[in-house]
Amino acid sequence: MADRILVISPYPPPYHGTSIPSKLFVEFLRERCGAEVTVINTHPSGKPWIHSHALRAIAFSVLTSVRVIKTISLYHTVFISGSNRFIVTLGAFHTLLFSLLGKRVVVYIHGGAFDNYYRSLNPLFRFAIRLFLNRAKNLVVQTKWLYQSLFEEFRNIVMLPLWTNAIASAKPKIALTASDDGAVRFVYVGEVRREKGIQELIHAFRRARHTLQSHHISITLDIFGPTKSDFHDTFYDLLNSSEHITYHGYVDHAVLIEQLGHFDALVLPTYFPTEGYPGVLVEAMAAGLAIITTRCGAIPEIVSHEENGLLCDPGDVNGLAEHLVRIALDDQLRRRLGEKAREVARQFDVNVVLPRLCALCGLKVRMPVQR
């Protein structure tokens, strides 16, 4: 009889952010573990007919509970994943519910700032959350910092990074030097919002282009990702006053992975407060791109300055511009960083991470792992 597992998690649509690893995990459970998987999608787009966040939360809680009561005997294991707010509300509630029903519960927290969010709560509420989440078989976090920060409060905590299939699907880089038109190509991938450092990136790009003119080197910047509504006007004003920057908007994730090999370096100047291990960094490293990013959140745990990327402080336009110039001028540096980045990315491969996650869920990988 096949193992049965209930997955409560963000799940496509849409196919981006936390829904990507969720989809990969479900596919792995079905194809490699032979498990029967039921998915409850917690992403808001899964319930478009409810516009209020509060009503959506209540509806989700009621619908999930009803569904569980009707079919609870079918599931051996429950896997719950989500961001900070979800984990301390419905995630914690369902951890308590399922554990009381005798089920193995594994909770996976996305992002890198759960400790700050958790400690900002009312002490009584924090006590309840700690009590509930400690009932899980394992509480899985993505970063070393979170593990060390929460170890004394959660006896069941485990550190396991996010996972990607980009290592296997990544194409060899089209070129390790400048593109056919002579330009060194930079790329940004992610939501276009203020906290991701988009303004700083465009200002730094302009400065770098001015500096590189005396070296007769051209650079381009391509930006992929949806624009956050409250940043739309500012972003388009910046675009309209800049040259050699191309905005592509939202692009299907699979197409984007195919496109990464056409670029020389990925730039992610983020100061987003909850950064863990950004999936786009791992995907770009898997494609062999040089990395330029910031000392934000847990990023320095996976990007080491001068080894597999270049780091600057969040908001540092001058430092960012200097890194762009260095990457454009130095072919050998670009090649060395890209090759080392690809080596580091292997630790995030689905075939490395997901067998460990399946073991936490009490499941074995029965199908041969493709290498």
C-alpha positions, 0 to 999 in steps of 0.5 A: 500500500502506498504511503499517503501524505497531505501537503498544505502549502503554496502551490501553482498557480502561480508558478513562482516564489514558494510555489516552485519548491512545493511543486517540485516536492510533490512531484518528487513524492509521487515519482520517487517515493511512490506516495499518494499525495493530496495537496491543499493550495494555501496561495491566495490565487487558489481562492480568487472568489475571496478578496478579504484576507481575514475571510480567506483565512477563515474559509481556508481553516474551515474547508481544511478542517472539514476535509481532514475530518472526512478523510483523516484516516487516509493520511500517514503524514502531513507536510505544512509549509509557508511563510512567517505569518501563515506558520504562526497562525493556521500552520500552528493550529493545524500542527496541533490538530494533526498531532492530536490525531496521531499524525506525523507532522513536518513543518517547513518555514520559508524565508530567513527571518522567522526568528524576528517575526516570532519574537515580535509576537505577544509573549502569551501568543508566542508561548502558544505558538512554541507549544503548538509547533513543538508538537511537530515531528520536525520544524524545518528551517532554511538557514543556519542562522535560523537554526542557531537562533531558534535551537533552544526554543524548538527541540525539533528544529532541523536545518534543510535548505531550499531545493531546485531542479535547475542544476539538472536542467541548466544549459551550459553557458552560451558564452563565458565572455561578452555576448556576440554584440560585444556587451557584457550582459547582466540580469535581475530576476524577481519581483520588481519592488523597492525592497529588492534594490531596483532603484539602487541597481538602475543608478549603479548600472548608469554609473558603471556604464559611464565608467566603462565608456573609457574602456570601450566596453558596453553593458546591458541589463535585463529585468525579469519579474512582475512589478509591485503596484506601489512601485510601478510609477517609480520604476517606469520613470527610471526605465524611461530615463535609462538606456540599455535596460530591457524590462521583460515583465513576468516570464514563465519560470521554465522559460526563464531557466532556459534564458539564464545561460545567455547572461554573464552575471546575475545582480540581486541588490536586495534589502528585503527583510526576510531574505533566506536563500533566494531561489533565483540565486541558486538557479543563477549559480546552477547556470554558472553565472557570476553573482553580485548581491548584498549582505542581506539576511542569510545570503552570505551563508551561500555567497562568499565574497570573491569566491563564488560572487561579489557582495556589497552592503544593502543600499550601497550604490557605489559598491554595486557600481564598482562590482558591475565594472569589475565583472565587465572588465575581468573575463577571468574573474567572471569565469572563476566566480561562475564556475565556483557558483555552479559547484556551490549550487549542487548542494541545493539539487532536488536529488540531494535535498529532497531525499532528506526531507522525505526521510523526515516525513518517514518516506523512502526514495524507492525509485532510482535517482537520476544523475 
